[in-house]
Amino acid sequence: MARISSLPWNVWIALSFWLVLLFFGGASRGDEPAQVAVRVAAVVLLAALWSARHEARPELKPLFWLLLSIATLIGMQLVPLPPGLWTALPGREPYAALAGALGVEQPWRPINLAPSLGWNALVALLPCFAVLMAIVSIGRKRLSLTLAAICIAAVVSALLGVAQLGEGETPLFRAYRIFTASQPSGIFANRNHQALLLALAIPCLAVWGVGREKTRAMVALGAALLLVVALLATGSRAGLLLLVPSLAASAYFSRSLFAKGRARRWAIIAVVALAAAVIGAMIAADRSASLQRLFTADAVADKRSANFAALVEMAKAFFPFGSGFGSFEPVFRRFEPFQTLTFTYFNQAHNDPLQVVIEGGLPGVLIVLAYLVFWTRHSLRAWFRPAPANSLAQLGSVVTALCMGASVVDYPLRTPLIACVFLVASAWLASGAAAGTGAGPARPSRSA
């Protein structure tokens, strides 16, 4: 308790913002009222920490420049262009013809075909900038606090998901306006995002529990068991597939436990056997929704596959400038195949790499490639060059890889909480590399 009470004020502000993310940062829709709480809290954190003195963190500069590049690109897409230039952009022909059909003068328009949604996409970056500021503010020595924060968030979400299984038709444990009542989505509005958080938190628990007292290791193992069971209950097929590399990474990070005495080894084997027994019982009782859906047809998945050709057509139509970030849903109506029309709408491409090409064009692709270069360089250093912070850097490599893998079939990084977890894991990766090169604390400065 003394250690908690001795935390400086900036850490308390960062933890307060994390609590806001935990309870209001699980939705991706721009019209979700909970987004207001997250963005206001981000502004408060930025204002509070802006003038504080921070430890110099040069290893985090690439992340700052990447975020700034995204914000700059979104902002440039919102600048109105003269009619002659705008009508020459790829994919604008049907919209340009509309002004002529109405008999009005061609107006100045931005690259973004849905400017209001583009502004929303720009403001949505505020939580990411706030988290990066918080990471700089708390310093390298307290970076492990972010690991505990992610583990706690996952356990809370798992427990909430279990509670949601018994709520019936009355939504007692839901924070968002739009959700699916039958899905145990925890602190999220989408079960796939819940499954991703649970999957990436399992190796986080392994790193948190290893190298500590026996009690902490057993708590970590028990919490990991809870996360596995809660993940299977989500019914997310993507989450089930992510569970395989998640457990493999957890086994790697926990390998030292098997060399610390016979009693502990048998304790771990007992917990693993218990986990296998619980999962086996769920399968036998026909309650593992994830495994059931893995081998059954899914109308939603079929619709995504049927729309893939239309997504490729969209990417070609607007390349190289894109349709504008946030514009996917209204623009997709022009390309949607007749046979996939239903009473529901396609809110995202469910393939974020392809959606970046559609909305961001060539500049968006270049920003993604820049991050991949950053990730590859630092991951190779984390795995092949021993460093004092090696396990945390390796964990950052694993967590970011899980997020990127999930983004191929979904859009988890469009939720504030997962986006911030991704940024925290990227900071682990960068900070581990800095430790490996001997970069230590520098003189205090007023900025990152």
C-alpha positions as CSV (number, residue, x, y, z in Angstrom):
1,M,0.0,0.0,0.0
2,A,2.9,2.3,0.8
3,R,4.3,1.8,-2.7
4,I,0.9,2.8,-4.3
5,S,0.5,5.8,-2.1
6,S,4.0,7.0,-3.0
7,L,3.3,7.2,-6.8
8,P,3.8,10.7,-8.2
9,W,0.9,12.8,-9.5
10,N,1.6,12.1,-13.1
11,V,1.3,8.4,-12.7
12,W,-2.1,8.9,-11.0
13,I,-3.3,11.0,-13.9
14,A,-2.1,8.2,-16.3
15,L,-3.9,5.6,-14.3
16,S,-7.1,7.7,-14.2
17,F,-7.0,7.9,-18.0
18,W,-6.6,4.2,-18.3
19,L,-9.7,3.7,-16.2
20,V,-11.6,5.9,-18.6
21,L,-10.3,3.8,-21.5
22,L,-11.3,0.6,-19.6
23,F,-14.9,1.6,-19.2
24,F,-15.5,3.7,-22.3
25,G,-12.9,2.8,-24.8
26,G,-14.2,-0.4,-26.2
27,A,-16.4,0.9,-29.1
28,S,-15.3,1.8,-32.6
29,R,-18.3,3.7,-33.8
30,G,-17.8,7.5,-34.1
31,D,-21.4,8.2,-33.0
32,E,-21.0,6.2,-29.7
33,P,-21.6,8.6,-26.8
34,A,-18.8,6.9,-24.8
35,Q,-16.3,8.3,-27.3
36,V,-16.9,11.7,-25.8
37,A,-15.7,10.6,-22.4
38,V,-12.5,9.1,-23.8
39,R,-11.6,12.1,-26.0
40,V,-12.3,14.6,-23.2
41,A,-10.1,12.6,-20.8
42,A,-7.4,12.5,-23.5
43,V,-7.4,16.3,-23.8
44,V,-7.3,16.6,-19.9
45,L,-4.3,14.3,-19.7
46,L,-2.5,16.1,-22.5
47,A,-3.1,19.5,-20.9
48,A,-2.0,18.2,-17.5
49,L,1.3,16.6,-18.6
50,W,2.2,19.0,-21.4
51,S,4.3,21.4,-19.3
52,A,5.7,18.8,-16.9
53,R,9.3,17.9,-17.0
54,H,9.9,14.4,-18.5
55,E,12.8,12.0,-19.0
56,A,14.1,12.2,-22.5
57,R,12.8,9.2,-24.5
58,P,14.4,9.4,-27.9
59,E,13.5,5.7,-28.7
60,L,9.8,6.8,-28.7
61,K,10.3,9.5,-31.4
62,P,9.5,7.1,-34.3
63,L,6.1,6.4,-32.7
64,F,5.4,10.1,-32.3
65,W,6.3,10.8,-35.9
66,L,4.1,7.9,-37.1
67,L,1.2,9.3,-35.2
68,L,1.8,12.8,-36.4
69,S,2.1,11.4,-40.0
70,I,-1.3,9.8,-39.7
71,A,-2.8,13.0,-38.3
72,T,-1.2,15.1,-41.1
73,L,-2.6,12.8,-43.8
74,I,-6.1,12.9,-42.3
75,G,-5.9,16.7,-42.1
76,M,-4.6,17.1,-45.7
77,Q,-7.6,15.0,-46.9
78,L,-9.9,17.6,-45.3
79,V,-8.5,20.6,-47.1
80,P,-10.9,21.9,-49.7
81,L,-9.6,21.7,-53.3
82,P,-10.6,23.8,-56.3
83,P,-13.2,22.1,-58.6
84,G,-10.7,21.6,-61.5
85,L,-8.3,19.7,-59.2
86,W,-10.9,17.8,-57.3
87,T,-12.7,16.5,-60.4
88,A,-9.4,15.2,-61.7
89,L,-8.9,12.9,-58.7
90,P,-9.5,9.2,-59.4
91,G,-13.0,7.8,-58.5
92,R,-14.7,11.2,-58.3
93,E,-16.5,11.1,-61.7
94,P,-20.0,10.0,-60.3
95,Y,-19.9,12.7,-57.6
96,A,-18.7,15.4,-60.0
97,A,-21.5,14.5,-62.4
98,L,-24.0,15.0,-59.6
99,A,-23.4,18.8,-59.5
100,G,-24.0,19.1,-63.2
101,A,-27.2,17.0,-63.0
102,L,-28.5,19.4,-60.2
103,G,-27.6,22.4,-62.3
104,V,-25.3,23.9,-59.6
105,E,-21.8,25.2,-59.8
106,Q,-19.1,22.6,-58.9
107,P,-18.0,23.5,-55.3
108,W,-14.7,23.3,-53.6
109,R,-14.4,19.9,-52.0
110,P,-11.7,18.0,-49.9
111,I,-10.2,14.6,-50.9
112,N,-12.3,13.0,-48.1
113,L,-15.7,12.1,-49.5
114,A,-17.2,12.2,-46.0
115,P,-15.6,15.2,-44.4
116,S,-17.6,14.9,-41.1
117,L,-16.4,11.3,-40.7
118,G,-12.9,12.5,-41.5
119,W,-12.9,15.0,-38.7
120,N,-14.0,12.2,-36.4
121,A,-11.1,10.1,-37.6
122,L,-8.7,12.9,-36.8
123,V,-10.1,13.5,-33.3
124,A,-10.0,9.7,-32.7
125,L,-6.2,10.0,-32.5
126,L,-6.3,12.0,-29.3
127,P,-6.3,8.9,-27.0
128,C,-3.2,7.6,-28.8
129,F,-1.3,10.9,-28.4
130,A,-2.4,11.0,-24.7
131,V,-1.1,7.5,-24.0
132,L,2.2,8.3,-25.7
133,M,2.5,11.4,-23.5
134,A,1.7,9.2,-20.4
135,I,4.4,6.7,-21.3
136,V,6.9,9.5,-21.7
137,S,5.8,11.0,-18.4
138,I,5.9,7.9,-16.2
139,G,9.5,7.1,-17.4
140,R,11.3,3.8,-18.2
141,K,11.5,2.6,-14.6
142,R,7.7,2.6,-14.2
143,L,7.0,1.1,-17.7
144,S,6.1,-2.2,-16.1
145,L,3.0,-0.5,-14.6
146,T,1.5,-0.6,-18.1
147,L,1.9,-4.3,-18.2
148,A,-0.1,-4.7,-15.0
149,A,-2.7,-2.3,-16.3
150,I,-3.3,-4.5,-19.4
151,C,-3.5,-7.6,-17.3
152,I,-6.1,-6.1,-15.0
153,A,-8.1,-4.8,-17.9
154,A,-8.3,-8.2,-19.4
155,V,-9.3,-9.9,-16.2
156,V,-12.1,-7.3,-15.6
157,S,-13.3,-7.8,-19.2
158,A,-13.3,-11.6,-18.8
159,L,-15.3,-11.4,-15.6
160,L,-17.7,-9.0,-17.2
161,G,-18.1,-11.3,-20.2
162,V,-18.9,-14.2,-17.9
163,A,-21.6,-12.0,-16.2
164,Q,-23.0,-11.1,-19.6
165,L,-23.7,-14.8,-20.3
166,G,-26.4,-14.8,-17.7
167,E,-28.1,-11.4,-18.3
168,G,-30.6,-12.8,-20.8
169,E,-32.5,-10.2,-22.8
170,T,-31.9,-7.4,-20.3
171,P,-28.6,-5.7,-20.9
172,L,-27.4,-5.1,-17.3
173,F,-23.7,-5.1,-18.0
174,R,-23.3,-3.1,-21.3
175,A,-21.7,0.3,-21.6
176,Y,-22.5,1.0,-25.2
177,R,-25.5,2.0,-27.2
178,I,-25.2,-0.6,-30.0
179,F,-24.2,-4.2,-29.1
180,T,-25.3,-7.8,-29.6
181,A,-27.1,-9.0,-26.5
182,S,-26.2,-12.7,-27.0
183,Q,-22.4,-12.0,-27.2
184,P,-20.2,-11.9,-24.1
185,S,-18.1,-9.0,-25.3
186,G,-16.9,-7.8,-21.9
187,I,-15.9,-4.1,-21.9
188,F,-16.2,-4.0,-25.7
189,A,-19.1,-3.6,-28.1
190,N,-17.7,-6.4,-30.3
191,R,-16.8,-10.0,-29.2
192,N,-13.9,-10.2,-31.6
193,H,-12.2,-7.2,-29.9
194,Q,-12.9,-8.9,-26.5
195,A,-11.3,-12.1,-27.8
196,L,-8.2,-10.2,-29.0
197,L,-7.7,-8.5,-25.6
198,L,-8.0,-11.8,-23.8
199,A,-5.6,-13.5,-26.2
200,L,-2.9,-10.8,-26.0
201,A,-3.2,-10.6,-22.2
202,I,-2.3,-14.3,-21.7
203,P,1.4,-13.8,-22.6
204,C,1.3,-10.5,-20.6
205,L,0.3,-12.5,-17.5
206,A,3.2,-14.9,-18.2
207,V,5.7,-12.1,-18.2
208,W,4.1,-10.5,-15.2
209,G,4.2,-13.7,-13.2
210,V,7.6,-15.1,-14.1
211,G,10.7,-14.3,-12.0
212,R,8.6,-13.3,-9.0
213,E,7.4,-15.0,-5.8
214,K,5.4,-18.3,-6.1
215,T,2.1,-16.6,-5.2
216,R,2.3,-14.2,-8.1
217,A,3.1,-17.0,-10.5
218,M,0.1,-19.0,-9.4
219,V,-2.2,-15.9,-9.6
220,A,-1.0,-15.3,-13.2
221,L,-1.7,-18.9,-14.1
222,G,-5.2,-18.8,-12.5
223,A,-5.9,-15.5,-14.3
224,A,-4.7,-17.0,-17.6
225,L,-7.1,-20.0,-17.2
226,L,-10.0,-17.5,-16.7
227,L,-9.0,-15.7,-19.9
228,V,-8.9,-18.9,-21.9
229,V,-12.3,-19.9,-20.7
230,A,-13.8,-16.4,-21.3
231,L,-12.2,-16.3,-24.8
232,L,-13.8,-19.6,-25.8
233,A,-17.1,-18.3,-24.6
234,T,-17.0,-15.3,-26.9
235,G,-17.7,-17.4,-30.0
236,S,-14.9,-15.5,-31.9
237,R,-13.3,-17.7,-34.5
238,A,-10.5,-15.2,-35.0
239,G,-9.9,-15.2,-31.2
240,L,-9.7,-18.9,-31.2
241,L,-7.0,-18.9,-33.9
242,L,-5.1,-16.1,-32.1
243,L,-5.2,-18.3,-28.9
244,V,-2.6,-20.7,-30.5
245,P,0.3,-18.2,-30.9
246,S,-0.8,-16.6,-27.6
247,L,-0.4,-19.8,-25.7
248,A,2.9,-20.6,-27.5
249,A,4.3,-17.3,-26.5
250,S,3.1,-17.7,-23.0
251,A,4.9,-21.1,-22.8
252,Y,8.1,-19.5,-24.0
253,F,7.9,-16.7,-21.4
254,S,7.1,-19.2,-18.6
255,R,9.9,-21.6,-19.5
256,S,12.0,-20.7,-16.5
257,L,9.4,-21.9,-14.1
258,F,10.1,-25.5,-15.0
259,A,13.6,-25.1,-13.8
260,K,12.8,-23.8,-10.3
261,G,12.1,-26.9,-8.3
262,R,10.0,-30.0,-8.5
263,A,7.1,-28.7,-6.4
264,R,6.5,-25.7,-8.6
265,R,6.8,-27.8,-11.7
266,W,4.0,-30.1,-10.5
267,A,1.9,-27.1,-9.4
268,I,2.1,-25.8,-13.0
269,I,1.3,-29.1,-14.5
270,A,-1.7,-29.3,-12.2
271,V,-3.0,-25.9,-13.3
272,V,-2.5,-26.9,-17.0
273,A,-4.3,-30.1,-16.4
274,L,-7.2,-28.3,-14.8
275,A,-7.4,-25.9,-17.7
276,A,-7.5,-28.8,-20.1
277,A,-10.2,-30.4,-18.0
278,V,-12.4,-27.2,-18.0
279,I,-12.0,-26.7,-21.8
280,G,-12.8,-30.4,-22.4
281,A,-15.9,-30.1,-20.3
282,M,-17.0,-27.1,-22.2
283,I,-16.6,-28.9,-25.5
284,A,-18.4,-32.0,-24.2
285,A,-21.2,-29.8,-22.9
286,D,-21.5,-28.2,-26.3
287,R,-20.9,-24.7,-24.8
288,S,-17.6,-23.7,-26.6
289,A,-19.1,-21.2,-29.1
290,S,-15.7,-20.5,-30.7
291,L,-15.1,-24.2,-31.5
292,Q,-18.6,-24.6,-32.8
293,R,-18.4,-21.7,-35.1
294,L,-15.0,-22.7,-36.4
295,F,-16.6,-25.7,-38.2
296,T,-20.0,-24.2,-39.1
297,A,-21.1,-21.8,-41.8
298,D,-21.4,-18.2,-40.9
299,A,-23.5,-15.8,-42.9
300,V,-21.5,-12.8,-41.8
301,A,-18.2,-14.4,-42.8
302,D,-19.7,-15.4,-46.1
303,K,-20.8,-11.8,-46.7
304,R,-17.3,-10.6,-46.0
305,S,-15.9,-13.0,-48.6
306,A,-18.6,-12.0,-51.2
307,N,-17.7,-8.3,-50.7
308,F,-13.9,-8.8,-51.1
309,A,-14.0,-8.2,-54.9
310,A,-15.9,-5.0,-54.2
311,L,-13.3,-3.9,-51.7
312,V,-10.5,-4.5,-54.3
313,E,-12.5,-2.5,-56.8
314,M,-12.8,0.4,-54.3
315,A,-9.0,0.4,-53.7
316,K,-8.4,0.6,-57.4
317,A,-11.0,3.3,-58.0
318,F,-9.5,5.8,-55.5
319,F,-5.8,5.0,-55.7
320,P,-3.4,6.7,-55.1
321,F,-5.2,9.4,-53.1
322,G,-7.8,7.3,-51.3
323,S,-11.4,8.2,-50.5
324,G,-10.6,9.7,-47.1
325,F,-10.3,8.2,-43.6
326,G,-13.7,7.5,-42.1
327,S,-15.5,7.5,-45.5
328,F,-15.6,3.7,-46.0
329,E,-19.2,3.0,-45.0
330,P,-21.0,5.7,-47.1
331,V,-18.7,5.2,-50.1
332,F,-19.1,1.4,-50.0
333,R,-22.8,1.7,-50.8
334,R,-21.7,2.7,-54.4
335,F,-19.8,-0.6,-54.8
336,E,-21.8,-3.1,-52.7
337,P,-22.9,-6.1,-54.8
338,F,-26.6,-6.5,-55.2
339,Q,-26.5,-10.1,-53.9
340,T,-25.1,-9.1,-50.5
341,L,-27.8,-6.5,-49.8
342,T,-29.5,-7.2,-46.4
343,F,-31.1,-5.3,-43.6
344,T,-27.6,-4.8,-42.0
345,Y,-24.9,-2.7,-43.4
346,F,-21.1,-3.2,-43.9
347,N,-19.7,-0.7,-41.4
348,Q,-16.0,-1.5,-42.0
349,A,-14.0,-3.6,-44.5
350,H,-13.1,-6.1,-41.8
351,N,-9.6,-6.1,-43.4
352,D,-7.8,-3.1,-42.1
353,P,-4.7,-3.3,-44.5
354,L,-7.1,-3.2,-47.4
355,Q,-9.2,-0.4,-45.8
356,V,-6.1,1.7,-45.4
357,V,-5.5,1.4,-49.1
358,I,-9.1,2.4,-49.8
359,E,-9.2,5.4,-47.5
360,G,-5.6,6.4,-47.3
361,G,-4.3,5.5,-50.7
362,L,-0.5,5.4,-51.3
363,P,0.3,7.8,-48.4
364,G,-1.5,5.5,-46.0
365,V,0.3,2.5,-47.4
366,L,3.7,4.2,-46.9
367,I,2.8,5.0,-43.2
368,V,1.9,1.3,-42.6
369,L,5.2,0.2,-44.3
370,A,7.1,2.6,-42.1
371,Y,5.6,1.0,-39.0
372,L,6.4,-2.4,-40.3
373,V,10.0,-1.4,-40.8
374,F,10.1,-0.1,-37.2
375,W,8.5,-3.3,-35.9
376,T,10.8,-5.6,-37.9
377,R,13.9,-3.8,-36.9
378,H,13.1,-3.7,-33.2
379,S,11.6,-7.2,-33.1
380,L,14.8,-8.7,-34.6
381,R,16.8,-6.8,-32.0
382,A,14.5,-8.0,-29.2
383,W,14.7,-11.7,-30.1
384,F,18.3,-12.0,-31.3
385,R,20.2,-9.4,-29.2
386,P,20.0,-10.0,-25.4
387,A,19.1,-6.9,-23.4
388,P,18.2,-6.0,-19.8
389,A,14.5,-5.4,-20.9
390,N,14.5,-8.3,-23.3
391,S,11.3,-10.0,-22.1
392,L,9.2,-6.8,-22.2
393,A,10.5,-6.0,-25.7
394,Q,9.8,-9.5,-26.8
395,L,6.3,-9.3,-25.3
396,G,5.8,-6.0,-27.2
397,S,6.7,-7.8,-30.4
398,V,4.2,-10.6,-29.7
399,V,1.3,-8.3,-28.7
400,T,1.7,-6.0,-31.7
401,A,1.9,-9.1,-34.0
402,L,-1.4,-10.4,-32.5
403,C,-3.1,-7.0,-33.1
404,M,-1.8,-6.9,-36.7
405,G,-2.9,-10.4,-37.3
406,A,-6.4,-9.7,-36.0
407,S,-6.6,-6.6,-38.2
408,V,-6.4,-8.7,-41.3
409,V,-9.9,-10.0,-40.6
410,D,-11.3,-7.3,-38.4
411,Y,-10.8,-3.7,-37.2
412,P,-9.7,-3.9,-33.6
413,L,-7.3,-0.9,-33.8
414,R,-10.3,1.4,-34.5
415,T,-11.3,1.0,-30.8
416,P,-9.5,3.4,-28.5
417,L,-8.6,0.7,-25.9
418,I,-7.0,-1.7,-28.4
419,A,-5.3,1.2,-30.2
420,C,-3.7,2.3,-27.0
421,V,-2.7,-1.2,-26.0
422,F,-1.0,-1.5,-29.4
423,L,0.8,1.8,-28.8
424,V,1.9,0.7,-25.3
425,A,3.2,-2.6,-26.7
426,S,5.1,-0.7,-29.4
427,A,6.7,1.4,-26.6
428,W,7.8,-1.8,-24.9
429,L,9.4,-2.9,-28.1
430,A,11.2,0.4,-28.6
431,S,12.2,0.8,-25.0
432,G,13.7,-2.7,-24.9
433,A,15.8,-1.8,-27.9
434,A,17.0,1.3,-26.2
435,A,18.0,-0.7,-23.1
436,G,19.9,-3.1,-25.3
437,T,22.0,-0.3,-26.8
438,G,22.8,1.1,-23.4
439,A,20.5,4.2,-23.7
440,G,19.9,5.4,-20.2
441,P,18.1,8.2,-18.6
442,A,19.0,11.5,-20.1
443,R,18.7,15.0,-18.7
444,P,15.1,16.1,-18.0
445,S,13.4,17.9,-20.8
446,R,10.0,19.6,-21.3
447,S,9.0,17.4,-24.2
448,A,9.1,13.9,-25.5
